[in-house]
Amino acid sequence: MNVSDSEIMAGALGQAGYAETPDARLADVILVNTCAIRENAEERVIARLSQLNGYKLRRPEVVLGVCGCMSKHLSEKLVDRAPYVDLVVGPDSYRRLPDLIGRLSGEPALDVRLDRGETYVGVDPVRRQGVNAWVTVERGCDRFCTFCIVPYVRGRERCVPAAEVARQAQGLAEEGYREVTLLGQTVNAYRDGEVDFAGLLRRLCRIDGIERIRFTSPHPSEFTPGLIETMAEEPKVCKHVHLPVQSGSDRILTAMRRDYTSGKYLGLVDRIRAAMPGVALTTDIIVGFPGESEEDFRATVDLMARVRYDSAFTFIYSPRAGTAAYRELADDIPYDVKRGRLEAVVALQERVSLEINRSLIGQAARVLAEGESKRSREQFHGKTEGFKTAVFPRGAVRPNTFVDVRVTDATSHTLFGEVVA
């Protein structure tokens, strides 16, 4: 989401005549886009601002701004801790960036108000590479999970009009993009009049040039039979579902306010797999949530073993000021217990991921080539339909082209193979 927001900011500034520079020493405006979700995010942002203040010390006219979720969450605190900051702008105020910069008069400018109607229609994001493009289709969230700060810092849920999403996707196809990823906090809750998320996917599948469509992150409770049917029927929609579960314990799911049980979640997994054999499933897991007993944790491990995810993002719970869990629940799990539980789920997932990836050896996968591998200029990397990283000999392959790669080896995170002629 932050990458997409940065692209929107660049678009708003570009429309006002600003041009990006990769060299901060040449910049007239430096904006730090922040996230309020990660642990210790505040300290990292303050440290980064302190570094960037060096440019202001040498050139006092440089505008230094803080944008994003932390700006909304900690606006006045940021100004107190970093008084050299000129600008604090929340997620719904990017359209006003040029005006705010132009009106600076010595005092920090704060604009962190939430705008229920802002979806940035008419602001064309400035994207930095031509393989995969992020397209935000929904902003904010109405779910209010007890551990999550997002509804408080990004506002309530609202959707980008379907015509605007289609316009952006058509433009991306004309620019040469082959793959788009639709973004939303609960992306499958999308609705624009009579167009639900399944309808939006079908509309985008009709656009020539776009060959792959992904989306993230859906909420299990919003995964309708119509969406499953659309995914199964439309070849352009990638057969990969990131389906956050957070916990396998019904008691903890209730405390998290997740609006489903483990049984309902597993039933959804079964329906998805029945409709799309071979679909790649990934998830998010939180361990150490307040009150999580050993039995609760074991339920999470059992669910992971039952589902056998292709990969998982795993986190230790840490309280976030402003959330319901922070206000109402004691952070009562010792850190060493949290750490041990994290290590256990990571070890389980690593083992399962390796087994799944090694089962693909000998098979061919269609890969969208992205560019040179980090480890060798003679190797290229790209993504399979199931969002697995594949590394293969560069040969005559060009970025932004599809190649068939026969898998010859695998780790828990990467497939290795040879291009099939």
Secondary structure, 3 states (H helix, E strand, C coil): CHHHHHHHHHHHHHHCCCCCCCCHHHCCEEEEEECCCCCCHHHHHHHHHHHHHHHHHHCCCCEEEEEEHHHHHCHHHHHHHCCCCCEEECCCCHHHHHHHHHCCCCCCEEECCCCCCCCCCCCCCCCCCCCEEEEECEECCCCCCCCCCHHHHHCCCEECCHHHHHHHHHHHHHHCCCEEEEECCCHHHCEECCEEHHHHHHHHHCCCCCCEEEEECCCHHHCCHHHHHHHHHCCCECCEEECCCECCCHHHHHHHCCCCCHHHHHHHHHHHHHHCCCCEEEEEEEECCCCCCHHHHHHHHHHHHHHCCCEEEEEECCCCCCCHHHHHCCCCCCHHHHHHHHHHHHHHHHHHHHHHHHCCCCCEEEEEEEEECCCCCCEEEEEECCCCEEEEECCCCCCCCEEEEEEEEECCCEEEEEECC
